[in-house]
Amino acid sequence: MTLPLVRLLQLASPALPVGAYTYSQGLEWAVEQGTIKDEAGALQWIGDLLRFNLARFEAPWLVHFMAAWRGDDDHALHALEAEFVASRESAELRAETLQMGHSMKRLLDELPDFPPAPKTRLRDFPVASFPLAWSAAATAWEIPVADAVGAYLWSWAENQVMAAIKAVPLGQAAGQRLLAALGGEIPALAATAITLPLPDCSNFAPGFAIACARHETQYSRLFRS
């Protein structure tokens, strides 16, 4: 086993202390409204977001973030960061990526063996989105881009499945069936994300945006808003 693989497992682990488990990204509101009622509904909701939102926007953005880190292109990093934060459709989504980015940035700053150069460059961002900070770690640890994108998509899908297990609710076996189905799509989605030019990226998912906005004022909820 190589060290980059070990670091990749660390980055994709639910134990990464960034608070991802506290967010449902609108899934909890979809459950409340009856859009998601069972395992099949959870698979459709999470799968559609994985295909048409994460893999067509956030994952390609991650690729370009990594390229900018590798090329020491701080101008590109700032431009990509500004566009990504502006793309968050609700206050909840914006707060989520900035909170998780802050936690990731603080974690990297506290790791004694994390290279000093990316630490210094990250400090130039008073606030940082999660993919910006995550991509800094993946690049510094020399993780291949394809592996990084696949792990990033997997980590997101795993968190959504964990949210569905709690909110629907679903059993543990159902959660594993969901992950098996979603995981089977990730290699192809990651391969597409790597080659997708920025002008062709799109996160147009109005139902998702509405769900996230509605979750902000949902009366009773398990997940953070």
N, C-alpha and C positions, 0 to 999 in steps of 0.2 A: 504494500500500500504506500502511495506517495504522500508527501506532506500536503501538496495542494488539494488532494482528495480529502484528507483529514480536515483541512480548513473549510472546504466546501460543505462537508457534513456539519461542521460547527455553524456556518452561516445559515444553513437550511433547517437547523434544529429548532423545535418548539421551545427549547430552553434558552434560546437567544433572548436576552433581557431587554426587549424593545416594546413589549406590551401588545403584540399583534393579537394575542388571544382575547383581548378585551374589546375588540371591534368585530362587528358582523357585516359592515358595509351594506346596509339596507336589507340584508337577509332576514333579520328579526322582524322588520316591518312587513316584509312579504309573507312571513308566517302568520303574523297577526291578522293580515287582510285575507288570508285563505288562499293566496297565490301558491304557496308551498304548503302542501298538506301531508306529504308522505315522501318516501325514498325517491320515487320517480320524479316528483316535482322538484325535489332538491337537486337531483342530477341534471334536470333540464335548466334550472336557474343557474347553478354554478357552472355547468358546461357551456352555456351560452355566453356567460361573462368571460370565461376562460378563452373561448375562441374569438369572440368579437370585440372584446375590450382589452383584457390583459395582453393577449398575444399579438394584438394589432396596434397597441399603443405603448403600454408600460414596458413590455419586454423589448421592443425595438429601441425605446428610449434608453433602457439599460445598456444595450449594445453600444449606443453612441456615447453614453457617459463613460463606459470603459475605454473606448477609443480615445476620448479626450484626456482621460487620466494617463493612458499610456503615452500619448503624444505631448504631454505637458502643456496642453492647450487650455489655459485657464479662461480665455475669452469664450471658447466653445462651452466649457463647463457652466459658466454664468448664464450664457444664452439658453442652453438646454434646461438649466434649473428654473429660470424665469418662466419659460414656456410650460414646463411640467407643472409647476405650482399653479399657474394660471388655468391649467386644464382641469383642475379639481372642481367638480360641478356643484358641490355643496360645502357649507361651512364645516360640516362633520368630516368630509373627506379631506379637506385642506388641513384641518386640525390634526387628523390622524397621521398623514404623511409627515407633517412637521414634528409632531411629538415623537413618532418612531424614528425619524431622522436625527432628532436631538439625542435620543437614547442611544442610537447606534454610534453617533459621533462621540458621545461621552465614553461609551464602552471602548472604542478604539483608542481614545486618548489615555485610557487607564491600563491598556494592555502593554506590559513592558517590552514585549518582543515585536510590537507592531512598528513598521518602519517609520522613522521620524518625518520623512519628506511628505507623505500624504497626510500625516497629522497636521503639519504646518499649513498645508494647502487647504485642508478642511476648516481650519480656524479662520480662513478668509471669508467663510460663509457664516454670518451671525446666526442664521437659521438654515437648516439643510433638510431637504426632502429625504425620505427613506431610500429611494433608488440611488440618489446621489451618494449618500454615505455608504450604502451597501456595495455599490459599484467600486468605491474607493478601496474597500476591503478586498473584494474579489480580484481587483487588478493588482494590488500590492502583494497579495498572496499567490500571484501567477496562476490563477485558475483559468483554464481555457474558456473562451467566451461561450461556446455551445453548452458546456457543462454548467456555467454560471446561469445562463438563461433558463435552462431546464430546471435547475434547482430553485431558482426564483419563482418560476411558475408552480412548481410542486409545493413550495412552502405556502404560497397564497392559497392553492387549492386545499391543502391540508387544513389550514386555518378556517376556511369556509366550511369544510366538512365537520370540523370540530364544533363550529357554531351551529350547524344544522342538527348535530347530535343533541345539543343542549336545547335548542329552541323548538324543534318540530314536535316532540323529540324523536330520535331514532336510536336504535340499538348499536352496539359496537360492531356487530357483524355487518349491519347495513352501512356503517361508516367505511368499513374496509371494502365493501363492494363498490361504493362510490369512488374511493381512492383508486381502486383497480381500474375502473372505467375511465376516470379522468386521467390517471397516469399513463394509460395506453395512448392517449392523444398527445401528450406533452412533447415527445421527441420531434414529431412532425411540426407541431406549432412552434417549437424553439427554432427549428431549421428555417422556417418561413420568416420568423422575427429577425433572424440574423441578417437576412438579405433585404428586408423591407426598407426602402428609402424613407426619410422623414416626411417628405410631402405626401406619401401614400399612407401614413399612419392615421388612425382614426379611433377615437373612443366614444363614438356616437352610440349611446345606449340610454335613450330618454327614460325608459321605465326604471332602469337602475338609478339614474340621477334623482328621479322623483322619490323612489324608495329611500334613498339616503337622506334626502331633505325631510321627508315625513318622519323618519326615525328620530330626527333631532328633537321632535316634540311628542314622540310616542309616550303615552301616559305611564305605562309599566314596561320596563325593559331590563334585560339582563346585561346588555352590552353597552359599552361606552358611547357617549354622544358628545 
